[in-house]
Structure formats: C-alpha cells, structure tokens
C-alpha cells in the first residue's frame, strides 16, 4: 500500500529486497529494533518503520527537499477529456 501511494506522489524511490541484500537487512534490523520489518523507509538520517505517506513526505521536505521539486516537475498533469454528448 505504501509503495502505491508513494508512486502517486511522483517521488523517486529505490526499493531494496532485504532478503537478497544482507547489508540492507542489517540496516533495517538496526532501525527496527532487531526485526526485519518492511516497509522501512530511509530519508537522509531518518529511518521510519511502516510509515504513512505523509510522514515520508515530511521527512523528504526536511532532509531532501530537492526530491519534492523533482517530483513536481516529473509528475504528469492529468489530461482533460471533454464529455461528448450523443444527440
């Protein structure tokens, strides 16, 4: 669920499979009281275990605001499709 919602923000994300990457698993365990809890999100110095999208965006705003600017620039605008009436 978090993955989908983060994609809707337009933020660039990097996903790591902690069961394929022992270093990533160790980092997650360090942040999650020894557990391999996913999702664990890292933004700069902040580690968040199972965060809300709002919490992730707050961390990005504080520690990597450039990513928000990049997301806004990359996010496609919705296209307007006028309704067509059949007479």
Kinemage of the C-alpha trace (Angstrom):
@kinemage 1
@onewidth
@group {chain A} dominant
@subgroup {mainchain}
@vectorlist {calphas} color= white
{ca unk a 1} P 0.000 0.000 0.000
{ca unk a 2} L 2.794 2.447 0.876
{ca unk a 3} L 4.566 1.661 -2.392
{ca unk a 4} L 1.484 2.541 -4.440
{ca unk a 5} L 0.810 5.728 -2.532
{ca unk a 6} L 4.431 6.852 -2.795
{ca unk a 7} L 4.350 6.280 -6.541
{ca unk a 8} L 1.343 8.601 -6.743
{ca unk a 9} L 3.416 11.376 -5.146
{ca unk a 10} L 5.901 11.243 -8.008
{ca unk a 11} L 8.822 10.899 -5.590
{ca unk a 12} L 11.740 8.849 -6.826
{ca unk a 13} L 12.053 5.727 -4.714
{ca unk a 14} L 14.592 2.935 -4.571
{ca unk a 15} L 13.346 -0.425 -3.422
{ca unk a 16} L 15.714 -2.989 -1.943
{ca unk a 17} L 14.878 -6.616 -1.231
{ca unk a 18} L 16.408 -7.118 2.202
{ca unk a 19} L 16.332 -10.896 1.805
{ca unk a 20} L 18.664 -10.569 -1.187
{ca unk a 21} L 20.912 -7.906 0.352
{ca unk a 22} L 22.477 -8.750 3.745
{ca unk a 23} L 23.740 -5.184 4.276
{ca unk a 24} L 20.267 -3.772 3.689
{ca unk a 25} L 18.794 -6.366 6.061
{ca unk a 26} L 21.271 -5.321 8.751
{ca unk a 27} L 20.364 -1.666 8.256
{ca unk a 28} L 16.654 -2.452 8.588
{ca unk a 29} L 17.267 -4.539 11.730
{ca unk a 30} L 19.215 -1.635 13.239
{ca unk a 31} L 16.289 0.703 12.571
{ca unk a 32} L 13.528 -1.743 13.575
{ca unk a 33} L 14.701 -2.988 16.975
{ca unk a 34} L 16.273 -6.119 15.516
{ca unk a 35} L 13.309 -7.001 13.307
{ca unk a 36} L 13.243 -7.259 9.538
{ca unk a 37} L 10.137 -5.117 9.265
{ca unk a 38} L 9.100 -3.907 5.850
{ca unk a 39} L 8.478 -1.343 4.717
{ca unk a 40} L 11.285 0.505 6.395
{ca unk a 41} L 11.995 3.829 4.714
{ca unk a 42} L 15.206 5.823 4.941
{ca unk a 43} L 15.317 9.513 4.069
{ca unk a 44} L 18.657 11.097 4.861
{ca unk a 45} L 19.384 10.342 8.533
{ca unk a 46} L 15.779 9.377 9.305
{ca unk a 47} L 14.605 5.759 9.458
{ca unk a 48} L 10.864 5.099 9.538
{ca unk a 49} L 9.275 1.697 10.125
{ca unk a 50} L 5.954 1.243 8.328
{ca unk a 51} L 5.398 4.997 7.928
{ca unk a 52} L 2.488 6.846 6.414
{ca unk a 53} L 2.969 8.660 3.122
{ca unk a 54} L 2.567 11.947 4.975
{ca unk a 55} L 5.395 11.062 7.316
{ca unk a 56} L 7.663 10.148 4.387
{ca unk a 57} L 6.838 13.404 2.595
{ca unk a 58} L 7.580 15.368 5.794
{ca unk a 59} L 10.984 13.682 6.052
{ca unk a 60} L 11.702 14.409 2.391
{ca unk a 61} L 10.640 18.029 2.869
{ca unk a 62} L 13.076 18.356 5.780
{ca unk a 63} L 16.038 16.289 4.570
{ca unk a 64} L 15.801 16.185 0.764
{ca unk a 65} L 13.513 18.988 -0.473
{ca unk a 66} L 15.049 18.826 -3.947
{ca unk a 67} L 13.285 15.485 -4.408
{ca unk a 68} L 9.915 17.193 -3.972
{ca unk a 69} L 10.820 19.723 -6.662
{ca unk a 70} L 11.908 16.881 -8.954
{ca unk a 71} L 8.655 15.017 -8.264
{ca unk a 72} L 6.546 18.055 -9.118
{ca unk a 73} L 8.452 18.595 -12.351
{ca unk a 74} L 8.184 14.943 -13.380
{ca unk a 75} L 4.576 14.365 -12.394
{ca unk a 76} L 2.390 14.374 -15.493
{ca unk a 77} L -0.644 16.578 -15.443
{ca unk a 78} L -3.991 14.940 -15.825
{ca unk a 79} L -5.394 15.292 -19.257
{ca unk a 80} L -8.791 16.824 -19.649
{ca unk a 81} L -11.152 14.850 -21.782
{ca unk a 82} L -14.298 16.815 -22.573
{ca unk a 83} L -17.538 14.927 -22.348
{ca unk a 84} L -19.075 14.082 -25.622
{ca unk a 85} L -22.803 14.251 -25.998
{ca unk a 86} L -24.637 11.909 -28.266
{ca unk a 87} L -27.556 13.721 -29.862
